[in-house]
């Protein structure tokens, strides 16, 4: 009776390895009725390549004792199971074999090893897609017939992107991406919308799948059950979903639910680690960009280029670091509240500006743009992610930008003393949404550009002051030269007058000659000083 109720499979085999007795669990393990179990060769339950091992083991036991080992057990239907075997020699040349199904233990060991491998992949910076595909394969090994997938919430907040699902039909993955999340959007779309698990045991009848093209597509690909868990960040925000599909109607047991929760946790860890690394890389990019731009600015300033050329080079650097179509610097003329185009760069080309631009055609039309009014009021950057539908972009500017292939843009205010003096417009075509660190980099570069403008302004003021000072010095020199000369001439003329009054004509003539020489010398000195003030002379002497 104890043998009969034992959960382990128990067999008695003869010296030739033929079963002569087996309990109920033994028949169930093989997959045969009890009456057909007797007479079955034990080698039928071995893998073809391991059948010789059985006879070798029996030979070792002929002298008595017990042998314990693990092997793969082949059932009548062809399924393979890992079993733990204990074989003991008994009287009469017979052997008793006790077999225990260790499938769950092996799965637990494989799951633990898989979890360890995934954590190592996460820690060593393996790509997110590779990590999540590996996770899906590990989960699929745990449950026969499972098709696992991971979807990430799209940046638009209403769609899911299939990032992993190595064995899912590709057409079905595309179908999932097309369906917006919502209260009735299949398993994954509904789980992402609710932020809670969704268990669908029968796709064909469940009301959450009451989207005709979605349900029909799933059934077309042989999917019958779908269990989805939302992946929530540490802050409780939906990152995506983890889902297990089956090709037959099926409800999860407690072990299935534990497996889903474990997989979901691993997906969250992988996503958050990937995003943290992305944020770190972005921060490094911001720092590198600022250092590079600052170094470039100093190099350019050291060469003392023309201001317009310098600004063009600065805007070109901003465009290169941010991958922009064009970068434009606008300054506000406070005397009439009109925008003035200061510099325009497209790649490495420094353009004069497009005369068709609405702000060039009508410099005061910026006041009709809600986004610009807010920028000048708040002094904060403005990011437009969709020119087509952005409510803060004026219609004239929208049509102009669309005609040039612009899909989104950044506006970065340029500040002096805390006051908005203008802005830098940075245009892009198709690209991912602007990240905070990119906006931060654009602000830093805009500040450097404005700093450079101010430095150029101060340099120009300093140059003008130096020119004025030199001209004043020359004016003083001319004055001193003429005053000294005229004084000498007057003295000589007065002496000549006195000599003539005393009838000393020869002496009077000498004083007149000296007066004439002094006059000529003073005139030559005055001409030389005036010549030094001519434009070519000033330019030669860097004034």
Secondary structure, DSSP 8 states (H G I E B T S, - for coil): -HHHH-SSEEEEE-TTSBEEEE-HHHHHHHTS-HHHHTT-BGGGGS-GGGHHHHHHHHHHHTTS-EEEEEEEEE-TTS-EEEEEEEEEE-GGG-EEEEEEE-HHHHHHHHHHHHHHHHHHHHHTT--HHHHHHHHHHHHHHHSTT-EEEEEEE-TTSS-EEEEE-TTS-HHHHHHHHHS---TTSHHHHHHHHHTS-EEES-TTT-GGG--HHHHHHHHHTT--EEEEEEEE-TTS-EEEEEEEEESS-----HHHHHHHHHHHHHHHHHHHHHHHHHHHHHHHHHHHHHHHHHHHHHHHHHTT--HHHHHHHHHHHHHHHHT-SEEEEEEEETTTTEEEEEEEEETTEEE---TTSHHHH-TTGGGG-HHHHHHHHH---EEES-TTT-TTS-HHHHHHHHHTT--EEEEEEEEETTEEEEEEEEEESS-----HHHHHHHHHHHHHHHHHHHHHHHHHHHHHHHHHHHHHHHHHHHHHHHHHHHHHHHHHHHHHHHHHHTT-HHHHHHHHHHHHHHHHHHHHHHHHHHHHTSHHHHHHTT-
